[in-house]
Amino acid sequence: MNKYVALLALGTITEGPDKETFSQVIRGVAMNLLQLFEDPSQKVREANSWVFSRICDNHADILTEENTLQGLMH
């Protein structure tokens, strides 16, 4: 349940903070977020998908970086 709630909080604030500051946060956790697509909880996987959609809406440049993009494509 903690992962689910944390993902909801993260997704909710994606458009609020300064883009550069928030981009640094997302870069730091991107690989961890990618791993959550393998979580046993369907709620966590769905929330993670929603977070990535919010990141795409507000910080798409992060997802095109080589490390993140390779993780997504895998």
C-alpha positions in Angstrom: 0.0 0.0 0.0 2.9 2.4 0.7 4.2 2.1 -2.8 0.8 2.8 -4.3 0.3 5.9 -2.1 3.8 7.2 -2.9 3.2 6.8 -6.6 -0.1 8.7 -6.4 1.7 11.5 -4.5 4.5 11.6 -7.1 2.1 11.7 -10.0 0.1 14.4 -8.5 3.0 16.8 -8.1 4.6 16.3 -11.5 3.3 19.6 -13.0 3.7 21.8 -9.9 7.4 22.3 -9.1 10.0 24.0 -11.2 10.7 21.8 -14.2 14.5 21.7 -13.7 14.3 20.8 -10.0 11.7 18.2 -10.6 13.6 16.7 -13.5 16.5 16.1 -11.2 14.2 14.2 -8.8 12.8 12.1 -11.6 16.2 11.3 -13.1 17.2 10.1 -9.7 14.3 7.7 -9.3 13.6 6.7 -13.0 15.2 3.3 -12.8 13.4 2.5 -9.6 10.1 3.5 -11.2 10.9 1.2 -14.2 11.3 -1.7 -11.8 7.9 -1.1 -10.4 6.4 -2.3 -13.7 7.4 -5.7 -12.3 5.7 -5.3 -8.9 3.4 -8.1 -7.9 0.6 -5.7 -7.0 -1.6 -4.7 -9.9 -2.5 -1.4 -8.2 1.1 -0.5 -8.0 1.7 -1.3 -11.7 -1.4 0.7 -12.7 -0.3 3.7 -10.5 3.2 3.5 -12.0 1.8 3.6 -15.5 -0.2 6.7 -14.5 2.9 8.3 -13.1 4.8 7.7 -16.3 1.9 9.2 -18.3 2.1 12.3 -16.1 5.9 12.5 -16.6 5.3 12.2 -20.4 2.9 15.1 -20.2 5.2 17.3 -18.1 8.8 16.1 -18.5 9.0 14.1 -21.7 12.7 15.0 -22.2 13.6 12.8 -19.2 12.1 9.7 -20.9 14.2 10.2 -24.0 17.5 10.1 -22.2 19.5 7.0 -23.1 19.4 5.2 -19.7 15.7 5.8 -19.1 14.7 5.0 -22.7 16.7 1.7 -22.7 14.9 0.7 -19.5 11.5 1.5 -21.0 12.2 -0.4 -24.2 13.3 -3.5 -22.3 
